[in-house]
Structure formats: structure tokens, C-alpha cells
């Protein structure tokens, strides 16, 4: 049984190990969020890149 109140390791190596171990889940959830956000828009996901890039290029 998993105890949600148990202490979890908080070191950077433990965090990196957890990210590597769950990278497929993180990628799947990120892809789902991005696709859901831009579904039905004309520019789609490209807008999330070009908008900040355009703002940075202005003096």
C-alpha cells in the first residue's frame, strides 16, 4: 500500500531520477495539454512559438 503522507526524498538527484523514470507520462500529459489548448485554432501550436519570438525581436 502507498502512504501519501510518507516522506519523499527531496534531493536533486532524486528529482532527476523521478523525472527520468516518468518521462513518458510527462511527455504524454504535456502533449495532451498543448493539443487541447490549441485545438481548432488556425495557427495552432505555432502561435505559442511565434508570439513570444516576435515580442522579443521588437526593440
Secondary structure, DSSP 8 states (H G I E B T S, - for coil): ---TTS----SHHHHHHHHHHTHHHHHHHHHHHHHHHSTT-SSTTHHHHHHHHHHHH--
